[in-house]
């Protein structure tokens, strides 16, 4: 009986050893990587003395793109999220902070505020990110969309404007690095147009006051 037990034990040991040799216990998986948006700010010399005190509320993001994982569109009705490549913080925070940095250096504003502060704003800027992904169906491109409305913070009036902006930037390849660069450029192009539109509102407002 003892002899039989030894045979069984040896057999089990050989089986475990064989299974272990077949499995790659040291199999490596890709490291998770985190990306940010980092737009080139407009030159300081472009500033002019404005009277608008602008407060930017934290932007909302479409549920499709609100998470930190990068999103790729691979078919007309199919999107995929990337488990290993993600944004360092949520897109809502990324886009809001970059917009604040850009508009703080754009013409037409006395102050551009963000978050809690003691500044009394004259205008509120609200936004929703409608697109924030890589379109990989054909030629790869970064797609960024933003809906904005500018409100009078002092009076209950209709918005000064509501506008939708979208930029598609071609990518050199389908890599996460290329997508981060493409979305950075798409946001920069949108903010160039936003600055122009807000400056137009400021000029019109000054003209109506005079």
Secondary structure, DSSP 8 states (H G I E B T S, - for coil): -HHHHHHHHHHHHHHHHHHHHHS-TT------EEE--------GGG-----EEEEE---EE-TTT-SSEEEEEEETTEEEEEEEEEESS-HHHHHHHHHHHHHHTSTTEEEEEESS-S---SEEEEEEEEEEEEE-SSS-EEEEEEEEEEEESSS----SEEEEEEEEEE-SSS-HHHHHHHHHHHHHHHHHHHHHHHHHHHHHHHHHH-
